[in-house]
Amino acid sequence: MTARPEPSRLLGRRARAYWTLSGLGTGLPLVLVAMLVGLGLGDEGGAVGTVGGLLPVAAALVVVWRVAVVPSLRWRRWRWELYDEELDLRHGLVTEVRTIVPVSRVQHVEVRRTPLASSLGLSEVVVHTAAGTTEVPAMDERDAVAVRDRIADLARVPDDL
């Protein structure tokens, strides 16, 4: 049995900016909450204790990691390929996930755009099967529409029995 080739197509380069901005959008409120909690952990005189002082620092380090490092790593690890018979995906930072979606099992396929993704010209392809949904995030809008249309066309082809 021959090994299946790895998918080779990358997501759009703007995916990194999208994930960076998303990380800021969720991370900055986290740091703010950590600061408020840290102030609440101060002693009776109002001095911030060790835990109260370290909590916002730890939260800030997590946000910096998520904003400065993770988007590039995530972008480098994401690969996809669309064949006539299947959609092949590979992604994951710590645990590599390889997903193969048979086109013959596709029930419907859609393109989603959040306001942030749309402002960057990105979309997400969502493939629905009886087993659940599979998503290809942060694709260039034109590519996402083309992939959606191609999957829809392939899914309409009747099986040769």
N, C-alpha and C positions, 0 to 999 in steps of 0.2 A: 504494500500500500504506500503510495507516495504522499509526502506531507503536503498539506494545503499551503499555498503561498500566503505570505503575510499581506494584509491590505496595505496599500501604499499611498493612498490619497490623504492629504493633510486638510485640516480645517482652514478657513480663511485666516490670514495673519491678524486681522482685527479681533480675532477671538481673544487674544491676550489682553488687549485693551478692554474688551467687554468683561472678562473675568477680573481684571484689576479694578475697574469701576464698581463691579458688583461686590467685590471684597471690601472696598471702601464704604459702600452703602450699608453693608451689614456690620462692618468692623468698627466704624467710628462710633455708632451708638453703643456698641459693646464696651469700648474704652470709656465713654462717658458714664455708663452705668457702673463700671468698675471704679471709677473715680469717686462717684457718689457713695458707693458701698464702702470704699476705703475711708472716706471722710467719716462715715457712720461708725467705723471701727476704732475711731480715735479715743483717747482717754478722756477723763472728765475735764481736764484742762483744755481740751481741744487739739492737743498734739496728736498727729497721725502716728499710729504705732507701726511696727515692722510689717505686719500683715497688711494693714491698711495702705502702707506706702508701696508695698511690692505688688499688690493686686492690680493697680492700673498699669504698672510697668510690665507685668506678665501679659496682661490683655493687649497692650501696645505691641509687644514682641510677637504675639500670635497674629495680630493684624498685619504687621510688617511682613512676616513670613507669607501670609496669605495673599498680600498685595504685590510684594516684590519678587517672590520666588515661585510660588505655586502656579500662577498663570503660564509662565514659560515652560515649566515642567509638564503641565497638563497639555499644553499645545503640542509639545514634542512627542508626547505619548499617544495622542489621539490619531488613529488611522481609520480609514473606511474605504470600502470598494463596493461598487455595485456591479454584479454580474447578471446575466440573463436569468439565472436560477435563484440567486440569493443576494442579500445585503450582508456584507462581512464587516464587522466592527472590532477594533481593538483599542482599549483604553485602560487607564488606571495608573495611579502614582505608586502605591505600595503593593497593591494586589492587581495583577494584570487580568483584565476581563476580556474574553474573546466571545463575541456574540455573532451567531449566524442566523439570519432570518430568511427562511425559504420564501421566495416571492409568491409561490403557490398558496401560502397560508395567509397572505395579507388580506385583511378585510377592508380597510381603508387607510389612506395616508393623507397627512395634512402638513401644512407649513404654519408655524407659529412665529409671531413677532412680538416681543415685549417692547415697550417704548424705548428702553435703553438700547436693546439690540437693533431696533429699527433705525435709531439715530446714528448707529455705526454701520448701517447697511448689512446687518446680519439677520439670519432667520434660523429656525430650528425645524428639522424634518422629524415628524412623529409618525411612526409606522405602527398600526394597530393590527394585532392578530388575536385569535381566540385565547392565546396564552398570556396576553398582556400587551404593553406598549414598549417600543424601543425608540430611543431618541438619538438623533445626530445633532449636537448643539453647534451654535455659532458658525454656521455656514454662510458664505456670501449669498445674498438674497437670490441672485441670478442662478447660482448653483443649486440652491435649495429648491427653487421652483422647478428647475430642470430634473433634479433627482426625484422630486415628488411626481412629476408627470411621467417620467420613465418607469417608476415603480408601478404607477397606476396602469400604464399601458401593458407592462409585463404581467400584472395580476389579472388583466382581462383576457389574456390568451388562454383558450381552453386547453386542458390537458389532452395529450394524445393517448387514447386508451387502446 
